[in-house]
Amino acid sequence: MLSEYSISDLRCITPVKVIKNSSVVVKENIIASVGKTAEHDFRTGKKYYLYPALVNIHDHFRGNYLPRVGPSKGTFYLNWAPWDDDLKSSPVYEERANVSVEDCYLLSSYKNIFSGVVTTNDHFPHKLNDDILPGLPLRVIREYALEHECSSYDLKWGDGIEIEHKRAVDQDIPFITHLEEGFDEESQSGIDILEKLGCLDDHDVLIHCIGFSDLDIEKVKDAGAHVAWCPASNMLMFNVTCKIKKILQRGINVSIGTDSTHTGSVNILEEMRYAREIYRNLYNADLDAKELVKMVTTNPARAFRMDSKIGSIAEGKLADLLLLKPQVKDPYEALVQAEPEDIALLLQEGSPIYGDLEFRELFEKRNVEFSEITLKGFSKLVKGDPAHLLKRVQENVGFAKELDFIPLDVNNV
């Protein structure tokens, strides 16, 4: 196996700073140096941009299927529970049942991989995903404590708020929960519940938060808790999102997540663009591209308590890297405006999981089992065999099902 190599002739976006005419050396699974080259060098010659691989803070791997399920036109949900009822009584839920759980997890893996994500969370109980996650073609974190939601009508996914939160503190892992996802009195009491139980602190990753009051925002800031923002899902289900401008102004650590495609965007790149669009619509102001990039790199790495390993480009960190063919000059705008076909190479711990044909040698010399696919007219290499996966899904549902988050050319399936 090729244990040491470099990629050179690129612009490195760390993302805190931009380093021109740079290079990185990968040794085994880490970034050995920035600005140097190794004996085995992949010189792009194309002025590509290099970023940390992206982090999707919130996903549900059993729920990535289409079409979306939402309220009747002109209405919205009071909380998440009636949406769950609508989903489980919908034709798409019946159709999805023909797809095995294992294949649902693979579909979700490629949804993330094709948009540059290497690390994400499957917000489901460990008893439902522990046996599946290690075999997936990207990193889905296993070190987390969880609650479905801090309310009496949640799905009881964990062992209870206090036990799960204590586990997070004892093991120094995140405590992840939906919070204040609705308008009823109990939904909007989420912060008070956590505070009363002594479970509001910097281990908390709080998803959605649409019911936050100004006082809630202050309490989250004081506690050092983190917010996972999923605007596309929020707007579909509730016609509103969290008070994101106030949350950001208070300096709270905010990350962008897709949620599942049953309510959210088809991938993290689309969610970034939607986040900017909804911010502009709400506040008549722009959400800076650099801030958006941080929301899918450094910020979620910090929320997952993994920022010593992932989320930025620095010596000693895992070689999770995204090499991009930029369509615009500004390095932050280039990522925000990127499409799956613009990704030249995606690395997890130094091994390629998605990329252009020019990196075939790297796939082969890192002993990656890969296939060649056609995505939006572009020939690509990818770990595993998503074309066969999609064909299997189509056979199981009985027709040529197309999924926008698996944008393979139909003739290639």
N, C-alpha and C positions, 0 to 999 in steps of 0.2 A: 504494500500500500504506500502511496505517496504521502509521507509524513510531514514534509515541509515544502512549501511553495509560496510564491508571492503573486499578487496582482498589481500591476503598475500602470502608469500613464492614466491616472484618474484624478478626479477632484473628490476629496474626502469630506463628508459632512458628518460631524461627530455625534450629535447634531448641534452641540453648543457653538462650535466654530467651523469654518470652512477652510480646508487646507488644499491649496492648489498644487498641481503637478506632484501628486503624492502617490504612495503605494502602501500596501500592507503585507506583512509576512504572517502566514498561518503555519503554526507548528503543532502537529497533532490536532487538538481541538480548540486551541486558543489563539488569540492575536498575539504574536510574539513581538512584533514591532510595527510602528507606523512611520513611514518615510524611508524605509529600507527595502531591499529586494533580496530574494533568495536565489540559489543556483537554478532552481526550476521556476521560471518566471512566466506568468501569463500576461503579456503586454498587449493591452487592448488596442492601442493606437487610435482610439475613437473618442477620447475625452469623456468617458463614462463618469457618472456620479456614483459614489459609494456611500451608503447609509447603514446604520444599524438595521438589522432585520426588524420588521414591525411586530408589535405586540397588540393583540386584540383582547381587551380587558374583559369582555363579556360575550359569551356565546352559549347556545344550548345545542349540543351536537345531535341530539335526537330530533330536533325541531327544524333543521335546515332542509326545507322542501318548499315547493311552490304550487299554487299561488298563495298569496298572503291572505290572512283572515282578519277582518276588522269589523267595526260596528256598521249598522245600517247607515246609508247616506244621510248626512246631516245630523247624525247623533254621535255620541261618544260613550265610553264605558265609565261607570262609577269607580270601579277598581278592576284588578286583573281577573277576578273570579268569573264574571260573565263572559269575558273573552275566552277563558278556558272552556266554558260550556259551549260556546260557539264553535271553537276549534274541534272539540271532540264529537260534535254532531254534524260536522261539515263533510262534504264529499271528498275533499282533499285529505282529511284525516283517515277516512276509509281507504282511500287509494294508497296513502303512505304506509298503511299497515301491511301492504304486500311486499314492502322493502324490509329486509332483515335489519336488525339493530346494528349489526356489524357494518352493513353497507351504508346505513345512515351516518355512521361515524366516519366512514371513508369519504362519503360525499362532503361532509363538513370539513374534513381535513383539506380536501382540494379547494373548497371555497376559500379557505384561508391561505393556502400555499399560492394559488394563482394571483392573489393580491399582495404578496410579499410578507405574509405573516409566518413567523416561525414559532412563536409562543402565544398560547391562549389558555383560557379556562373554560371547561365544560361545566356549567352551573347545574350539576346534578349530584345526588348523593354518591358517596364512594362505593356503596354496595351495588350501584347500577353501572359504574364505569371502570372500577379498578382493574378488572380483567381485560378491558379493551384498550385503555389508553397506552400501555407500553408498546403495543404493536402498530401504532399509527405512524404515518410518515412525517410527522412534525412533533413538536413538544407541546403537549397538553398537560399543564401542571397537575401534579398529584398531591402536592403539599398545600392543602388548604382546609380550613374549617368552614362550615356553612350553615345557614338557615335559609329556607325558601323566602320567607318574608317575616318581619317582626309584627305579626298580628295573630289573632286567634283563629283565623280562617286560612292560614298558610297550609302548605302541603306536608308539613312535618318531615322535612327531608333529613334533618340532622337529629342530634340527641337533645335538642333544646338550646335556647340562646345561651344560657349561662355555661352549660357544659361545653358547647362548641367554642364559645369565646375563650374560655379558660384553656382549652386545647390550643387555640391559636397563640395565646400568650406563652404558654409553657413550651411550645415547639417553635416559637418565633415564625409563624406562618400567618397568612392573611385570614381574616374572618369575613366571608363574602355573603352578602344578603341583599335581596331587593328591599327597598325601603321607601315608604310614603309614595307608593305607586297607585295613587287614586285620590278621590275627593271626599270619601266618607270620613267620619270623625276618627275611627280607629286607624285607617290608613295614614291619616295626617298626624298621628301620635307616635310615629316610629322613633323619632329622636328621644322623646320623653320616655318611651319604654326602655330603650337602650341605656339611657342615663339612669333611670330608676334601678335597673339591674346591675349597674356598675360596669357596663359593657360598651361604653362609648370611649374609644381611644384610637391610637394610630394603627392598630391592627385592622380596623374596619375598612372594608371596601363596600361602599354604599351605592347600590345600583338604582338609577332612575331619579329618585328624589324630587319628583314633580310637586309634592305637597309641602316642600320646605318653606317655612316662614322665615322672615329675617332673623328671628331669634334662633331658629334651627341652624341657619347658616353660621351664626356666631358660635354656637356650641360645637359645630363640626370643625370650624377653624381652631377653636381653643383646644379641642381634643386631638387635632392632627390627623383626623380621619380623611379618607380619600373618597372621591366621587367618580362613579362610572357613568358617563353621559351617553345615552343611546337616543338621539333626537328623532331619528326616522320612526322607530318603534313608538316613542312617546306621541308623536304627532298623529300617527295612524290610529292609535287606540284611544287617545285622550284629547286630541286637538290642542295640546299644549305640551311644553317641555319644562324642565326645571328653570329656576331663575339663574340661568347660566352666567349672565353678565355680573351679577352680584357675587356669585360664587367665585368667579375668576378674580374679581376685584379684591376679594378678601384673601387672595393668595392660597386658596385651597387647591390641593393637588387633583387635577381633573384629567381623566383619560377618556378616550372615545372607544365605545364598543359597538358591535353590530347588532347584538341580540340575535335571535334566530331569524331566518329569512321569512318565517311565517308572519313577522311584523316589521322586521328591520330591513336594512339595505342588503344588496346581494353580496357586498364585500366591504372591507375596511376602507378602500380607496373611495368608493361611492359614499360611504358614511362620513368621511372627512369632508367631502364636497357638500354633502347635505347639511352638515353641521355649520359650515360657513354660510350657506344659503339661508338657513333658518335664523342664524345670528343677524345677518343683514336685514332680513324681513322684520325681525323683532325690534332691533335697535337702530336701524339705519346707520350701521357702522360695520367696519370690516373686522373679521377675525384673522389676525395675522398668520400667514402661512407658516412661519417658524413656530408659533404656538401650536398650530395644528400638528406639525411634525412631532413636537415634544409630547403631544397627547397620545401618540401611537408608538413612542419609543421610551424616552427617559421616564415620563410620568407613570405609565403602567408598570414599568420595571420596579420603580420605587413602591408602588401600591402593592405589588406582589412580594415585596421584600427581597427582590432579586437584583437590585441595582448594582451589586458588586460583581455580577456575572453577565448581565445582559442590558440592552437598552441604549448603549453608546459604544463608540469605537475608541478603545483604549487598550494599551498593552496589558496583558494578563486576563482580559475578559474573554468569554467564549466567542469563538469566531462565527457568530450569527450575523451575516452580512447580506445586504441587498445591493446589487449592482444594477444601475438604471441607465437606459438610453434616454437622456433628457429630451423633452419636446420644447422646453423653454429654457432660457439661460439661467434665470434665478434658481438656485439650488433647492430652496424650500418650495417655491411654486412648482418646480419640476416634479416633486414627489406628490404634491396635492393634486396635480393635474394628470398624474400617470394612469395608465391603463395596464391590465395584465400582460399584454403583448410587449410593453415597454421594458419589462424586467428582463435583463440580460442574464442574470445569475442570482440565485438565492441559496445561501449557505446556512446549514445548521451545524454548529460545532466544526466548521471547516469542510464538511461534506456537502456536495451539491444536492438539492432536492428539486430544483426547477431552473431551467435556463435555456440559452440558445445552443444551436448545434456546434458552435465554435468551441464550446467547453466540454465536448464529448470525452476528450482525453481525461479531464478532471473527474468526470463521472466514473470512467473506467478505472483510473488509477486510485480512486478512493473506494473502489469495490462497491459501488452503489448499484442496486438492481433498478434499472430504469427502462422506460419505453419512449418511443418517439411519437409525438402527437401533433395535430394541426389545430391551432387555437387562433380563431379570427383570421385565418389565412396565413399564419406564421408557423413555421416548423419549430417545435420546441422539444426539449428533453425533460422528463419528469420522473421522480422516484415513484416506483410502482406502476400501475397500469390503469389510469382513470378511464380510458376509452373502453376497456373491457368492463370496468365497473358500471359505466353508464349503459352499456349494452345489456348487462345483467339486470339493471334496474328496469330498463325498457321491456325486457322479456317478462319480468315479474309483474309489472303493472298492465302489460298487454297491449301497449302501443308505444309509438316513438316519442316518449316523454322528453321534453327539453327543459333544462334547468339553467337559468341565466347565470348562476354562479359557477357552473361548469361549462364555460363557453367554448366547448370543442366543436369543430366543424362537423356537421351532421354526416358528411360523406366519409369521415374518418372513424365513425363508430360502427 
